[in-house]
């Protein structure tokens, strides 16, 4: 079964020439929305995506505006509203050393350097300077861990294990 990854959501149309307004969900917008690149549109519960080819891309305010080859009319793209743009796993890029995709981190078990299991990462927040990992601990308690070098000591995405050295007050 092929795995798909969200790159954006079509939230509205823009103008009358088939442009759509996208809220981007990718760190690689310039690459994903490059002219000629394929994207796959999932609408509702459809399991067969519609393959689209990017015809144009520009940014406007906080949105990415896209047009697709063969879809140059407002009436044609109107039905795309609410659709999710995705790419298959084979289109993911290799990352630099010590860089990870969110899907590689979510689900990892987190342990202290002393071997105490804290729980599993269920979500990643991106508030600004650094990401914050949300760990679901024993009894459903949520623990927030900053993704910084002083705290996160080892990441093994293959075995889904992360070791941390909590700074004072982090776990209390």
Beta strands, then each sheet from edge to edge (+ up, - down):
strand 1: 4-14
strand 2: 19-24
strand 3: 38-42
strand 4: 50-60
strand 5: 63-68
strand 6: 84-88
strand 7: 109-112
strand 8: 117-125
strand 9: 132-136
strand 10: 142-146
strand 11: 152-156
strand 12: 161-164
sheet 1: 1+ 2- 5+ 4- 3+ 6- 1+
sheet 2: 10+ 9- 8+ 7- 12- 11+
end
